[in-house]
Amino acid sequence: MGQSIRQGIGDSVYRSVKRAVDIVGALLGLMALFSAFILLVPLIKLDSGGPIFFVQTRVGQYGHRFKFIKFRTMKVGAHLRQWELDNLNESGGITFKLHNDPRITRVGRVLRRASLDEMPQFWNVLRGDMSLVGPRPPLLREVSQYNEIQKVRMTVPQGMTGLWQVRGRSNLKFDDMVDLDVHYALNASLLIDFKILLATFPTVFLGRGAV
């Protein structure tokens, strides 16, 4: 199934132009990140101490594993408390989501609302681990539980923003997010990517659906 999808949406022109846009966008994003870094580093440190960045293994296109990076928005050791909150999961699926997660720091809530915590992922895009547009890269434990339909979302480059980010973000249930990701994987084009990028700016600015 994956090969037929790539043949349908991933011809050489689409892949080449998409990659060129990713590189230009990532370079511009990293320039903006440098300015944000000067302001955000002391804020994150003063709020909770600990590392500035949160690094985690994620899964990219066709199972490619990479180190996913973002500004830390949770208390140090938050991942060790995951089991305490699993029964409060609001996603309705295998992805964990909790709007009032007690592990998030004060500065972290601001960063998440404005999606500033995601800015370091421009480095992942520049490296080719991710794209500007595509399904969000999942955790290893999530991918291990995917059914055949859910695996379709892994046949395209995983991205910083995508259809469900501009159609509800974290307000959507897991099945709705997967449906949108699969729809993107089956229909991806430069026009769709462009529309998603344009829609991302007002979504982020207004903070719609942010956790």
N, C-alpha and C positions, 0 to 999 in steps of 0.2 A: 504493500500500500504506500509506504513511504517513498519508494522510487517513482511510482506513477505520479504522486503529488508533486515531487520535485520536477518532473518532466513537464508538468502542466503549468507550474508557476515560476519555476526556477531556471529559465533559460539563461544563457550566458550574459545577455545584455542586462536583464533584470539584476542578476547577481553582481555584475560589475558596477552598475550605477548605484545599487543599494550600498555596496561596500565603499564606494567613493564618497557617498553622502555620509556614511557612518564615520569615515576618517575625518572629513571636514567638520562635521558636527562634534565629534569627540575632541578635536583640537580646540575648537571654540569653547566647548564646555570646560576643558581643563584650564583654559585661560581664566574663565570665570571662577573656577574652583580655587585658583591661587588666591584671588581676592577674598573669597569666602573663608578660606582656610585661616587667614590671619585673624578674622573675627571669631570664628567658631571654635578654634582650638582652646582659647582660654575659657570660653563659656562652658564647653563640655567638661574641661578639667575642674573648673570651680564648682560646677553643679554636682559632680559625682566622682571625680577622680578617675583613675584607671585609663585604659587605652583610648586613643582618639578614634581609631578605626575598629570596626567589627568585621572580621574576615571569616568566611564560612564556605565550605565546599558546596557548590551547586552543580546542577546538571544542565548542559547546553544541548545544542542540536545533535541528534543521533547519539546521545549518551555521553558526549564530551564533558569531562569533569574539569572544573576550574575553581580558582579562589575568587569568590564574589566579595566585593569590598563596599562598605558604606560607612558613614559616620555613625558612631555608637549612639544609640538612643535609649538603651536600657541600662539598668544597674549592672555592675560587674558581677559575673556569674549567673546572669539571668537565665541562661540556657539550662542550668542545673535545676531550676525550679519549674521547668516546663510541665513535669508530671503532676505538679500540684494544681495546675490550671486546666488540664486536658478535659475535665468534665464540664468546663465552662465554654468550650469551643463554640463559636457562633457561625462558623462557615457552613455547617451542615455537611461536611465532607472531610477528607483527609488533610486538608490544609488548615493550619491553626490560625484563628482570628478571634481577637477579643478587644472590643472597643475601649474598655476601661481597664486595660492590662496594668496591674499594679507595679509591674517591673519597669515600666517606661519612666524615664526621668522628666523633670520639668522642662528642661531644655529640649529633651528628646521629643516631647509632644509638639513643641513649636516646629522643630525640624521636620517631623513627619507631616504635619499639616501643610507645610509649604514644599514638601518633597525635597528639602535641602539635604536630607540624609542620603539621598540617592546619588548625589553629584559625583562621588568618587567612582561610580560605575562608568563614567566616561573613559576611565583607564581600561576597564574591561572591554569597552567597545573598541577602543584604539587597538588593543591587543588582538581583537577578533574573537574573543570569547562570547561576546554579545553583539547585538545590533541596537540601533536607536529604537527601532520598532519591532515588536514581536511579543510572544507570550512571555510572562515572567519566568525566569529560571527556577525550577523547583528544587527541593531538597532530595537527597538520595532516598530517604525513607518514603517520601511521597511517590517517587517514580516507581519504586518497587511494588507499590499497590495499584498502579494504573491498570485499567483494562485496555482492550485493544483500541477502543474509540479514544480514550484519554491519551494514548501514546501518539496519536496523530499530531497533537500539539508540539511534539518533540521533533517533527520533521522539518521545521523551519528554524532559523536562528532565533534564539531567545532574546528578549529586548528589554529596554528601560521603560517603554510605554507600549500600550497595545489597546485593543478594542475595549476590554473590560475596565481599563484604567480611565477611559473617557466616557464610559457608560455606567458609572456607578462606583468605581473603585471598590473599596472594602465594604460597601453596602450590599454587594451582590453575594449570593450564596455560591458554594463551590461548583455545583452543577451548572449554574448560569455562566460562571467564569470559564469553565471548560468548554461549554457550547460556543462561546464567543471566540476562544482560542482556536478551536477546531475550525470554525467558520473562517477565521483569518488564514489558517494553514492551507485550507482548500482554495482560497480565493486571493491570496496575497498578490499585490501588484504595486507598482510605484505610485499610482494614483491613491490607492488605499493607504499606503504608508504616509503620503503627503497629507491626506485628510486627517489621519490620526495625530500626526505631529502638530498640525494647526489646532486641533481640538484639545491637545494636551495643555497648552498654555492657559486658556481660561479655566480649565478644570483645576489645574494646580493653583492658579491665582485665587480662585474662589474657595479653594480647600474642600471641594465637594467629595464626600465619601472617604475622607482621610481618617485613619485610625489614630 
